Amino acid sequence: MNKPKEPSNHRTIERVLSGMRPTGRLHLGNYHGALQNWVKLQNDYECLFFVADWHCLTTDYADPKDIRGNAENMLIDWLACGLDPKKCTFFVQSWLKVHAELHLLLSMMTPLSWLERVPSYKEIRQQLTDRDLSTYGFLGYPMLMTADIIAYNANRVPVGEDQVAHIELSREVVRRFNFLYKKEVFVEPKPLLTQTPKVPGLDGRKMSKSYNNCIYIYDTKEEVRKKIMPAITDPARKRREDPGHPEVCIIHDYHKLYSSAEVCAWCEDGCRTAKIGCVDCKKKLLEGMDAFWDPIREKRAEIAKHPEQVWEIAKSGSEVAKILAETTMEKVREVMHLKY
Ligand code: SF4
């Protein structure tokens, strides 16, 4: 296994930071929504990617038993999908206690109303009605996120439009901190807006573990086939000879991710004119999906034989991250008169 690269406190390129919560196995929505972009970013930025295990507890505090196993699978998926520890740094959030220290210190100076107005606070509480999220930790999760980012003075955070409000909060917190303690300790992070393709779940809703509609990175070829063949298509195609509307069909969305332009055109024309049936269309999609995922599955199987090496990479990366975060924390403790 490769060793991670050394840290750099004398940067000439921008630093990117992003994390994933190990709440379950990674699915195609996670891959196309984030991981695929991370693999590109590692070539152009100094990248830090972390296992956001404390963040799991903000919503899953009552059932934390799977965190370690999920984290291990997630790290294996990252490596199999092309994240390279020679180009980027992996670390585990809970191994770096400075995240908790900075979270606490920022909590002292952040007005409660700033957290209450973050749009996702109300939205997620309305969605996750099966648990009690009237907790201090859940309200404060954007503050923990801010600590994660600014502990490394990351310049850029890859996000979708819906998460820009979190970065805006981080920027406000940075401005307040630098103003209160009269020193430019932190840089204001900026969003790195990412266009992500549409990856619906097998039932047409957002792909999500809680909807049980996912195709996982971990799935075998046969498991993928068993999920795709009975998947819903355009309800207008009740019979083979009924013309369809590819734009309302998830199989067409998947073709756009995995099939050539010629195959996409074949699917669109064949569907609208009823020249092809849904079974033909799905079989063609599976050819494209297999061509894309087979090499990743093989790589994944190899990496999974040596989980101890995967943890070794996370350990080395966490040492690198610790040096960077400690450098920032020394300045924080100094300006807050806590160095004694
Ligand atoms: S032919 Fe393809 S795109 Fe059209 S409804 Fe069937 S599966 Fe969907």
Boltz pocket constraint, residues with backbone or C-beta under 6 A from the ligand:
constraints:
  - pocket:
      binder: B
      contacts: [[A, 233], [A, 234], [A, 237], [A, 244], [A, 245], [A, 246], [A, 249], [A, 250], [A, 251], [A, 252], [A, 267], [A, 270], [A, 271], [A, 272], [A, 276], [A, 277], [A, 278], [A, 279], [A, 281], [A, 282]]
      max_distance: 6.0
